[in-house]
Amino acid sequence: MNPSNPLQLRTPSDKEIYWTREFHAPNKLVFDSMTKPDLIRRWLLGPEGWSMPVCKVDLRVRGRYRYVWSHPERGEMGVGGVFKEINAPTKLVNTERFDQSWYPGEAIGTVILEEKNGKTILHSTMLYESKTARDTVLESKIELGLSLGYSRLVAVLAELT
């Protein structure tokens, strides 16, 4: 990991975005922070000014999740999906579809949490339906949004450990 840029992002294929990030916490805490609404609301926000008034998680295979973010000037943005695979605390696979489709189609997200010496390395892959969808997401400054959210997650994890 590069300490000056702890988020590493790349495109392994025309339809995928892959990123990795290390956290100084056991994978159970990272997994909980990604699946428990009271913790998700604290870090999964992106740029300043956004809040998450709706955060519902039915954490079971075929269970649904729903997030709605709100911004005083930009309005609301909602996303939801279905959990396809859950292997707590090491793997989570789910679909993703936004209410106002800003990229075409649905995506499938896979998160692998690899624990080593009390630290967790997050490996995340988003598989989009097309290159166009993937490129649209890349143009949205996804790296900035992820970095901001994961910086908040670092603070949440520090409180939990």
ZICOR-V41349 format. One record per run of one state. SS is the DSSP state (@ for helix, = for strand, . for the rest). FROM is the first residue (numbers start at 1). LEN is the number of residues. Records with the same first field share a line. If there is no record, write none. Layout:
SS=FROM-LEN  FROM-LEN
//
This chain:
.=1-1  3-2  6-2  11-5  24-3  36-1  44-6  58-6  72-3  88-3  99-8  117-2  128-3  140-2  161-1
==2-1  5-1  8-3  16-8  50-8  64-8  75-13  91-8  107-10  119-9
@=27-9  37-7  131-9  142-19
//
